[in-house]
Amino acid sequence: MKQNPWKNMKNFWSLAVLGFAIVGVNNSLIPDVWAFQSQSTTGYVVDRQTAGQGADLAFSLTGESENLELTNKPTVSSFPSMLWDFNNLAEISYSELLKLLARRSDSNNTERETVAQPEDIARFEQVVQYAKQQNLHDRSMGEIVQAIADNFLGKPYAAGLLDKSGEEKLIVTLNKFDCVLFVETVLAIARGVAVQDYDYQNFVNRIEEQRYLNGKMNGYCSRLHYFSDWINDNQKRQTVENITAELGGVPMNKTLNFMSQHRSSYPQMLKDEATYQCIVSQEADLAKTTVNYIPTNRIKSVYSQLKPGDIVAVATDVKGLDVTHTGLVYRNADGNMGLIHASPAGEVTVAYDLQRYISRVESAIGIVVARAKTPN
């Protein structure tokens, strides 16, 4: 039978592109291709806050929880062999491979790896379409934040999403959240909507800016683990403004050293002395700043000064820790101030009354409040 030379040529170039994808550019393209495949959603005992602000780790160490169901830590499997069975590769088109190659070649030799699932990208497009249809960009920043947050009601809570890999990765998720991921995601989308920027990659860039010291991911220690540090760093870049003091907040007067004092609970610090010392240094810098909070019994008195979409962090009396949970102020239909948050009890939900909710959280002593600023 006579062979079709054009078909052979097409097959050759397809294999060539796939070969380049496997060999990769700038430390390999493989992780980007691998990100197209579905991954396990097994939860950690430790929330994003544990590796960060310490929320669920505090619960697991002290026995204080909000109906939190502990799950087993996931096992981190080794990366697949280069000798893959090519029949079992995730489906990816020729054009997608070219886009991935282009993306890697334009990465300025950084080692940032974005882990996003196709369903998250689709969800992002749904949310921005809603924002366009509702002309959300014409509303105040706080109203935009609340409207975007509404889109995620009922989405499941998932702990430890940022800590399933031994290396720091830029995790982006729109279909499951821990409490900080929920706040970060809503804020990043809202900031884009405010300036009518609906580009997914720009949204990802905003996530990185909000999550890491000086807005750049550079390993585990660059993540803003303590939420007080998260507020301070984002305030420097005029992403948010800490309004706790002007609302009548009082000093917390405690040393923030929970992570270094519980080193064994953080695999990244346990196995790496340099990372541990870096966290210790960050804690020392935090000691130079004053962390204010509004006591629980005074929260209702500031309702008139709160705005929908204000960022709320639950201040705690747990030794060495600043906060154990985060969410967003939610203005109910009758005007009462509640809290929309990714609850460890199971999903993104609204607590009708903010003060009442805080009063029922074990070890809570009040709240820290930051306000999202309208981007320039």
C-alpha positions in Angstrom: 0.0 0.0 0.0 1.3 3.5 -0.9 2.0 5.6 2.2 0.8 9.2 2.5 4.0 11.3 3.0 2.0 14.3 4.4 0.6 12.1 7.1 4.0 10.8 8.0 5.3 14.4 8.2 2.4 15.4 10.4 3.1 12.5 12.7 6.8 13.4 12.8 6.1 17.0 13.9 3.5 15.9 16.4 6.1 13.6 18.0 8.7 16.3 17.8 6.5 18.8 19.7 5.7 16.1 22.3 9.4 15.4 22.6 10.1 19.0 23.3 7.3 19.1 25.8 8.8 16.1 27.7 12.4 17.4 27.5 11.0 20.9 28.4 12.2 24.4 28.5 13.4 26.0 31.8 13.4 22.9 34.0 11.0 20.9 32.0 7.5 21.3 30.7 6.2 18.1 32.2 4.6 19.7 35.3 2.5 21.9 33.0 1.3 19.0 31.0 0.7 16.9 34.1 -1.5 19.7 35.5 -4.1 18.9 32.9 -4.8 15.6 34.5 -7.1 15.2 37.5 -5.5 14.9 40.9 -6.4 13.4 44.2 -8.4 15.7 46.6 -7.4 13.8 49.7 -7.3 16.4 52.5 -4.7 17.3 55.1 -5.3 17.7 58.8 -3.5 20.9 58.3 -5.3 23.8 56.5 -3.7 26.4 54.3 -3.7 28.4 57.5 -1.6 25.8 59.3 1.0 26.0 56.8 0.2 29.6 56.9 -1.7 31.1 59.7 -2.1 27.9 61.7 -5.8 27.5 61.8 -6.5 23.8 61.6 -3.1 22.8 63.0 -4.1 24.8 66.1 -7.3 22.8 66.2 -5.5 19.5 65.8 -2.9 20.4 68.5 -5.3 21.9 71.0 -8.4 19.9 70.4 -10.3 23.1 69.5 -12.3 22.8 66.4 -15.5 24.0 64.6 -16.9 20.5 63.9 -13.8 19.9 61.8 -13.5 16.4 60.5 -9.9 15.3 60.5 -8.7 13.4 57.5 -5.5 11.5 56.7 -2.5 13.3 55.2 -2.0 12.4 51.6 1.0 10.5 50.5 3.1 12.4 48.0 4.0 10.0 45.2 7.1 10.4 43.2 6.9 12.0 39.8 6.0 9.7 37.0 8.8 8.0 35.1 10.1 9.5 31.9 9.3 6.1 30.4 5.5 6.7 30.4 3.1 4.6 28.5 2.2 7.2 25.9 -1.3 5.7 25.5 -2.0 6.8 29.1 -1.0 10.4 28.7 -3.6 13.1 29.4 -5.4 14.2 26.3 -3.9 17.4 25.1 -4.1 18.9 21.6 -1.2 19.9 19.3 -2.2 23.6 19.8 -2.2 23.3 23.6 1.3 21.8 23.5 2.5 24.8 21.5 0.9 27.2 23.9 2.6 25.4 26.8 6.0 25.6 25.1 5.5 29.3 24.4 4.5 29.9 28.0 7.6 28.2 29.3 9.9 30.0 26.9 8.4 33.4 28.1 8.7 32.6 31.8 12.0 34.6 32.2 13.7 31.5 33.6 11.6 31.5 36.8 10.6 28.2 38.3 7.0 29.2 38.9 4.6 26.3 38.3 0.9 27.1 38.2 -1.3 24.1 39.1 -4.8 24.7 37.8 -7.5 22.3 36.6 -9.5 22.8 33.4 -12.7 22.9 35.5 -11.2 25.8 37.5 -10.5 27.8 34.4 -14.1 27.1 33.2 -15.4 28.2 36.5 -13.4 31.5 36.2 -15.0 32.2 32.9 -18.5 31.6 34.3 -17.8 34.1 37.1 -16.4 36.8 34.9 -19.4 36.4 32.5 -21.7 37.0 35.5 -19.6 40.0 36.4 -20.0 41.4 32.9 -23.7 40.8 32.7 -24.3 42.5 36.1 -22.0 45.4 35.3 -20.2 44.8 38.6 -17.4 47.1 37.6 -19.8 50.1 38.2 -20.2 49.1 41.9 -18.0 49.9 44.9 -15.0 47.6 45.6 -16.7 46.0 48.6 -19.9 45.3 46.7 -17.9 43.7 43.9 -16.2 41.5 46.5 -19.5 40.3 48.0 -21.1 39.7 44.6 -18.1 37.6 43.5 -18.1 35.7 46.8 -21.8 34.8 46.3 -20.8 32.8 43.2 -19.0 30.3 45.4 -21.7 29.5 48.0 -21.9 25.8 48.6 -18.4 25.0 47.2 -16.7 22.4 49.4 -14.1 23.1 52.0 -10.8 21.4 51.5 -7.8 21.6 53.8 -4.1 21.6 53.0 -4.5 22.4 49.3 -1.2 24.4 49.2 0.9 21.7 50.9 0.4 18.6 48.9 3.7 18.9 47.2 7.2 19.0 48.6 8.0 22.1 46.5 6.1 25.4 46.6 3.7 25.7 43.7 1.2 28.4 42.7 -2.0 26.6 43.5 -5.1 28.1 41.9 -8.5 26.6 42.7 -12.1 27.8 42.1 -14.1 24.7 43.0 -12.8 24.0 46.6 -11.3 26.2 49.2 -9.8 26.5 52.6 -10.6 29.8 54.4 -7.6 31.8 53.1 -7.8 30.5 49.6 -11.4 31.6 49.5 -10.5 35.1 50.5 -7.6 35.3 48.1 -9.5 33.9 45.2 -12.5 36.3 45.6 -10.3 39.3 46.1 -8.1 38.5 43.1 -11.2 38.1 40.8 -12.8 41.3 42.3 -9.7 43.3 41.7 -9.8 42.3 38.0 -13.5 43.1 37.7 -13.0 46.5 39.2 -10.8 47.5 36.3 -12.6 45.4 33.7 -9.6 43.0 33.4 -11.1 39.5 32.8 -7.9 37.8 31.7 -7.3 34.5 33.5 -3.5 34.8 33.5 -3.8 38.2 35.1 -6.0 36.7 37.8 -3.3 34.1 38.4 -0.7 36.8 38.7 -2.9 38.6 41.3 -3.1 35.4 43.4 0.7 35.3 43.4 1.0 38.9 44.3 -1.4 38.5 47.3 0.0 35.2 48.6 3.7 35.8 48.6 6.2 38.2 50.2 6.7 41.2 48.0 4.3 39.7 45.5 6.7 37.0 44.2 6.8 33.2 44.9 10.2 32.1 45.9 9.8 28.9 47.8 7.9 27.9 50.9 9.2 30.7 53.1 8.1 33.4 50.7 4.4 32.5 51.4 2.8 34.9 53.8 2.0 32.3 56.5 0.8 34.5 59.3 -2.3 36.4 58.3 -1.0 39.5 60.0 2.0 39.4 57.7 -0.4 38.8 54.8 -2.3 42.0 55.6 1.0 44.0 56.2 2.5 42.9 52.9 -0.6 43.5 50.9 -1.1 46.9 52.5 2.4 47.9 51.3 1.3 47.2 47.7 -2.0 49.0 48.4 -4.1 45.9 47.8 -5.8 46.2 51.2 -5.9 48.6 54.1 -5.8 47.4 57.7 -8.6 49.4 59.4 -8.7 47.6 62.7 -7.0 50.4 64.7 -9.4 53.0 63.3 -12.3 50.8 64.3 -11.1 50.9 67.9 -8.9 47.9 67.9 -6.6 47.1 70.8 -3.1 45.6 70.8 -2.9 41.8 70.9 0.4 41.9 72.9 1.7 38.4 72.0 4.7 36.9 70.3 3.9 35.2 67.0 6.0 32.1 66.9 3.6 29.3 66.5 5.3 27.8 63.4 8.8 27.7 64.8 7.5 26.3 68.1 5.7 23.5 66.3 8.4 22.8 63.7 7.6 19.0 63.7 4.2 19.8 62.3 5.6 21.5 59.2 7.4 19.0 56.9 9.0 21.8 54.9 10.7 23.2 58.0 11.4 19.8 59.6 13.5 18.6 56.7 15.2 21.9 55.8 17.1 24.0 58.3 17.4 27.0 56.0 13.6 27.1 55.6 13.2 26.8 59.4 15.6 29.7 60.0 13.8 31.8 57.4 10.5 31.3 59.2 12.2 32.3 62.5 13.5 35.4 60.8 10.0 36.3 59.6 8.6 35.8 63.1 11.3 38.2 64.4 10.2 40.8 61.9 6.5 40.4 62.9 7.6 41.1 66.5 8.4 44.7 65.4 4.8 45.4 64.4 1.7 45.8 66.5 -1.2 43.5 65.8 -4.6 45.1 66.8 -7.9 43.3 67.1 -11.5 44.3 68.0 -12.7 42.3 71.0 -15.6 40.0 70.5 -18.1 41.9 72.7 -17.4 45.1 70.7 -17.9 43.8 67.2 -21.5 44.7 66.9 -20.7 48.3 67.8 -18.7 48.7 64.6 -21.3 47.2 62.3 -22.1 50.7 61.0 -18.5 51.2 60.0 -18.1 47.9 58.2 -18.6 47.4 54.5 -19.6 44.3 52.6 -16.5 42.6 51.4 -14.3 43.7 54.3 -11.7 41.0 55.1 -12.2 39.5 58.5 -9.7 37.4 60.4 -10.6 35.6 63.7 -8.1 36.7 66.4 -7.2 33.9 68.8 -5.7 33.3 72.3 -3.8 30.3 71.1 -0.2 30.9 72.1 2.0 32.1 69.3 -0.8 32.5 66.8 -2.5 35.6 65.5 -5.7 34.2 63.8 -7.4 30.9 63.2 -9.9 31.7 60.4 -10.7 34.2 57.8 -13.7 35.3 55.8 -15.5 38.3 54.3 -18.1 40.7 55.8 -21.5 39.9 54.3 -24.3 42.4 54.2 -27.6 40.4 54.4 -30.8 41.5 52.7 -32.0 43.1 55.9 -28.7 45.0 56.3 -27.3 42.9 59.2 -23.6 42.2 59.0 -22.7 38.5 58.7 -19.7 36.5 57.5 -19.3 34.6 54.2 -16.5 32.1 54.5 -15.2 28.6 53.6 -16.2 26.9 56.8 -14.2 23.9 58.1 -17.7 22.5 58.8 -18.0 21.7 55.1 -18.5 24.4 52.6 -18.7 28.1 51.6 -21.6 29.5 53.6 -22.9 32.7 55.3 -23.1 33.1 59.0 -26.0 35.6 59.5 -24.5 37.6 62.4 -20.8 38.3 62.6 -20.5 38.8 66.4 -22.6 35.8 67.2 -20.5 33.6 64.9 -17.2 34.8 66.5 -18.5 34.3 70.0 -19.1 30.6 69.2 -15.6 30.0 67.8 -13.4 28.4 70.5 -10.3 30.4 71.5 -11.6 33.4 69.5 -11.0 36.8 71.2 -12.2 39.1 68.4 -11.5 40.1 64.8 -8.9 41.8 62.6 -10.3 43.8 59.7 -8.8 44.8 56.4 -10.5 46.6 53.5 -9.9 45.8 49.8 -8.7 48.9 47.9 -9.9 49.8 44.4 -7.0 49.0 42.0 -5.5 52.0 40.1 
